[in-house]
Amino acid sequence: MTKADLVEAVHRTMGFSKKESGEIVERVFESMKHTLEQGDDLKISGFGKFDIRRKNARRGRNPKTEENLTIAARTVVTFKASHVLKQRVAGEGARSTSTIDRAPAPGQGDDDDG
């Protein structure tokens, strides 16, 4: 799923315009990025946790040239899925309760033409 797919899902299921849906999705991601940029962890219940982790400098080797080098210290983002998400991905949990997957937007229900 891409960001565009997510915007489409919000548009379809919540009834917002595509422009509004795009702004909502963008603001959610901006808020998430801001939290991580501040060095704070981000936990989303039922989904998982994004952690900021600092890695020390270490020795490495260029696999092409076999030259020894130093890999600089850096900060990385890691993700750990919640047990709920792990169970659902494995097919062990209850079926989705999310309205994103199932509910049509208002006025887009079953066809009553026939």
C-alpha positions as CSV (number, residue, x, y, z in Angstrom):
1,M,0.0,0.0,0.0
2,T,1.3,3.4,-0.9
3,K,0.5,6.8,0.5
4,A,-1.8,7.4,-2.5
5,D,-3.6,4.1,-1.7
6,L,-4.0,5.3,1.9
7,V,-5.5,8.6,0.7
8,E,-7.9,6.8,-1.6
9,A,-9.0,4.5,1.3
10,V,-9.6,7.5,3.6
11,H,-11.5,9.2,0.7
12,R,-13.6,6.1,0.0
13,T,-14.4,5.1,3.5
14,M,-14.7,8.3,5.4
15,G,-16.4,10.4,2.7
16,F,-13.9,13.3,2.7
17,S,-12.8,14.8,-0.6
18,K,-9.6,13.5,-2.1
19,K,-7.9,16.8,-1.2
20,E,-9.1,16.6,2.4
21,S,-8.1,13.0,2.6
22,G,-4.6,13.8,1.3
23,E,-4.2,16.6,3.8
24,I,-5.3,14.3,6.7
25,V,-2.9,11.6,5.7
26,E,-0.1,14.1,5.2
27,R,-0.7,15.7,8.6
28,V,-0.6,12.3,10.3
29,F,2.7,11.4,8.7
30,E,4.1,14.9,9.4
31,S,3.2,14.5,13.1
32,M,4.9,11.0,13.1
33,K,8.0,12.4,11.5
34,H,8.2,15.4,13.8
35,T,7.9,13.0,16.9
36,L,10.8,10.9,15.6
37,E,12.9,13.9,14.6
38,Q,12.7,15.1,18.2
39,G,14.2,11.8,19.3
40,D,11.0,10.5,20.8
41,D,9.7,7.0,20.3
42,L,6.3,6.6,18.6
43,K,3.9,3.9,19.8
44,I,0.7,3.1,18.0
45,S,-1.5,0.7,19.9
46,G,-2.3,-2.5,18.0
47,F,0.3,-1.6,15.3
48,G,3.7,-1.3,16.8
49,K,6.5,1.0,18.0
50,F,9.0,3.1,16.2
51,D,12.2,3.5,18.2
52,I,15.1,5.9,17.8
53,R,18.3,4.0,18.2
54,R,21.8,5.4,18.3
55,K,24.5,3.2,16.8
56,N,28.1,3.5,17.7
57,A,30.9,3.8,15.1
58,R,32.3,0.5,14.1
59,R,34.8,-1.1,11.8
60,G,33.6,-2.5,8.5
61,R,34.8,-3.7,5.1
62,N,34.0,-2.7,1.6
63,P,32.9,-6.0,0.0
64,K,34.1,-5.0,-3.5
65,T,37.6,-3.8,-2.6
66,E,37.9,-5.6,0.8
67,E,39.2,-2.3,2.1
68,N,38.8,-1.8,5.9
69,L,36.9,1.3,6.9
70,T,35.1,2.9,9.8
71,I,31.3,3.1,9.6
72,A,30.3,6.4,11.3
73,A,28.1,6.6,14.4
74,R,24.5,7.3,13.4
75,T,20.9,7.4,14.5
76,V,18.4,5.0,13.0
77,V,14.7,4.4,13.2
78,T,13.6,0.8,14.1
79,F,10.2,-0.7,14.1
80,K,8.8,-3.5,16.2
81,A,5.4,-4.8,15.4
82,S,2.9,-5.3,18.2
83,H,1.8,-8.8,19.2
84,V,-1.7,-7.9,17.8
85,L,-0.2,-7.0,14.4
86,K,2.0,-10.1,14.4
87,Q,-1.0,-12.3,15.1
88,R,-3.1,-10.7,12.4
89,V,-0.4,-11.0,9.8
90,A,0.0,-14.7,10.8
91,G,-3.7,-15.2,10.4
92,E,-4.2,-16.0,14.1
93,G,-6.1,-12.9,15.1
94,A,-9.7,-11.8,14.6
95,R,-10.6,-10.4,11.2
96,S,-10.2,-6.7,10.6
97,T,-12.4,-4.4,12.7
98,S,-11.1,-1.5,10.7
99,T,-13.7,0.5,8.7
100,I,-11.0,1.3,6.2
101,D,-11.1,-2.2,4.8
102,R,-14.9,-2.7,4.6
103,A,-17.1,0.3,4.8
104,P,-18.1,2.1,1.6
105,A,-18.2,5.9,1.7
106,P,-21.6,7.4,2.4
107,G,-23.8,7.1,-0.7
108,Q,-21.6,4.4,-2.2
109,G,-23.2,1.3,-0.8
110,D,-24.8,-1.6,-2.7
111,D,-26.5,-0.7,-5.9
112,D,-30.2,-0.5,-5.6
113,D,-30.8,-0.2,-9.4
114,G,-32.3,-3.6,-9.9
